[in-house]
């Protein structure tokens, strides 16, 4: 992708200062999105802008000034096809993460990165517009929501049970001491053991021994399978049940919302992103009816490369 050189200059938009490095990180992310677009077109896999990327395309015709990442979504059947080809579809420098391939990756979404780590080499810097940091794009699968309210409640309860058990298994067990006695430790372990038995009983799944496959990984895979339990004919809505459970927000739209896609411009970047034709339904569901009114809100550790920046500074000072 070609950007005019002035594109990477620091500037202030809507009262928010965007640094030169953030601009370069945006450029690097768009290179990743360009690669995803290529692979998806070659394999007839639809995808669409999601979350802040969709809001930015509609409201700002590009990045939200205070946003630092790109998000896309796919219907689950398309996401599963993408999963099958992603490990070999991209150049070796790219890294595709998903729980299906990575036991220590604990997310319900996929992620494509331009590398594992910081790289100040000439090739990396040229290709990714002077951004030395590992950048990524999150890929959100959208699942069919059962229309029957009893099934919906049972389904979300089971997903929540598996998710909570996974988090408990991943959490380090405190050593016995004044604030956590040996008896409390024993009770805690027993509760986890009982929960494991309960999940096996309710799902019909038998977990493998830990030495054959980490339990947290088996729970992650089970969680992902539960999320895609229902098909389109079972549903009036599509969305993300796990995020409903984790963030207590409404994440569902009519089942046909993502059937028809259009292209929305990132004007300054000379780029377009696919988006649902009825993007108003998605944005109203996510952000409310007044989504066109900007609210300066940073929802994670901005900028995403903050820790990498400190690592690079220390490395440069040691040279």
Secondary structure, DSSP 8 states (H G I E B T S, - for coil): ----GGGGS-EEETTEEE-HHHHHHHHHHHHHHHHHHHHHHHTT---EE-HHHHHHHHHTSS--TT---EEEEEEHHHHHHHHHHHHHHS-TT-EEE-TTT-TT---SSEEEES-SS----HHHHHHTTT--S--EEEEEEEEEEESSHHHHHHHHHHHHHHHHHHHHHHS----SBTTB-HHHHHHHHHHHHHHHHHHHHHH------TTTS-HHHHHHHHHHHHHT---GGGEEEEE-HHHHHHH----EEETTTTTSEEEEEETTTTEEEEEETTHHHHHHHHH-TTTTS------SSSSTTHHHHHHHHHHHHT-
